[in-house]
Amino acid sequence: MVTLTEIVKAYCTDTVIECDVAFSTVAIGDDIFLQGQEADEFNDAVERLWNETGDTTIEECRAHLARPYVDCLG
């Protein structure tokens, strides 16, 4: 059976992701910018996923959740 950790690690993007929780911004590569509520929701989802998996890094969770954004522009 495939674990959540395996899914997170398998479905990641290699795009640079920069998060600033204090200013409610997320930059995914050079083309995608989230701010305000959308950035807060992304960061909340990252933290929930990170807590749920327990054995992934926060960066892997960000890369996993950013993948759909990157795929939309690809």
Buried (B, 14 or more C-beta within 10 A) or exposed (E): EEEBBEEBBEEBBEBEBEBEEEEBBBBBBEEBEBEEEEBBEBBEBBEEBBEEBEEBEEEBBBBBBBBEBBEEEE
